[in-house]
Amino acid sequence: MNATTNDPTSPFFSEIARLRQELERANESIDEKLEQIEEAGMDVISLTRQVGDGHARIAALEDDIDRLSRKDDRRTRRLQKMRCGKCRTKIDARSVDADERYVSCAKN
């Protein structure tokens, strides 16, 4: 006599075995998805750091621009107030080439 054909619990055992296999596949799928999420999270963290570094660099460059702009404004004001070395007449030296060593007024 065959015990499996007359055993009423046999379909339950085969169903349990099938469900265990399905559970194992589902767990593997979840593990893969968790790894993908973790990798994506690391990428987001890296990008967030890069964005933060970029903002800090932008702020530093903007500070440099402001500083250089103030320096240029001071230079321009000094050039506007320049005086002739001989007659002490005010000269606007903004248009003088950098190659010219001496600036004199139109009187000389």
GUNUSE-163640 format. One record per residue (C-alpha): x, y, z; residue in one letter. Coordinates in steps of 0.2 Angstrom, whole numbers, padded with zeros to 4 digits, always signed. Last residue first. Layout:
BEGIN
XYZA;...
***
This chain:
BEGIN
+0267+0601-0103N;+0250+0609-0102K;+0242+0593-0108A;+0246+0584-0091C;+0260+0572-0089S;+0260+0553-0086V;+0276+0543-0085Y;+0279+0525-0088R;+0267+0522-0102E;+0265+0503-0105D;+0249+0501-0094A;+0240+0512-0107D;+0232+0528-0100V;+0214+0529-0101S;+0210+0529-0082R;+0223+0543-0080A;+0211+0557-0076D;+0224+0570-0073I;+0223+0584-0059K;+0236+0597-0061T;+0251+0596-0049R;+0262+0606-0062C;+0277+0593-0064K;+0271+0577-0057G;+0254+0579-0064C;+0241+0573-0052R;+0231+0557-0050M;+0213+0559-0043K;+0204+0548-0057Q;+0218+0535-0056L;+0216+0534-0038R;+0197+0531-0040R;+0199+0518-0053T;+0212+0509-0041R;+0199+0509-0027R;+0185+0503-0038D;+0197+0489-0044D;+0201+0483-0027K;+0182+0484-0022R;+0179+0473-0037S;+0193+0461-0033L;+0186+0459-0015R;+0168+0456-0022D;+0174+0443-0035I;+0184+0434-0022D;+0169+0433-0011D;+0159+0426-0025E;+0173+0414-0028L;+0172+0408-0010A;+0153+0407-0010A;+0154+0397-0027I;+0167+0385-0019R;+0156+0382-0004A;+0141+0379-0015H;+0151+0366-0025G;+0157+0358-0009D;+0139+0356-0003G;+0133+0350-0020V;+0147+0337-0020Q;+0142+0331-0003R;+0124+0329-0008T;+0130+0320-0023L;+0140+0308-0012S;+0125+0305-0001I;+0114+0302-0015V;+0126+0290-0023D;+0127+0281-0006M;+0108+0280-0005G;+0107+0273-0023A;+0119+0259-0017E;+0109+0256-0001E;+0093+0256-0012I;+0101+0243-0024Q;+0106+0232-0010E;+0089+0233-0002L;+0082+0228-0019K;+0093+0213-0020E;+0089+0208-0002D;+0071+0209-0006I;+0072+0198-0022S;+0082+0185-0012E;+0068+0186+0002N;+0055+0183-0012A;+0064+0169-0019R;+0066+0161-0002E;+0047+0164+0002L;+0042+0156-0015E;+0053+0141-0011Q;+0045+0140+0007R;+0028+0141-0001L;+0031+0126-0013R;+0038+0116+0002A;+0023+0120+0012I;+0011+0116-0002E;+0020+0099-0004S;+0018+0096+0015F;+0000+0101+0014F;-0004+0090+0000P;+0004+0075+0009S;-0007+0078+0025T;-0021+0067+0020P;-0010+0052+0018D;-0019+0039+0007N;-0009+0042-0009T;+0008+0045+0000T;+0007+0029+0010A;+0006+0017-0005N;+0000+0000+0000M;
***
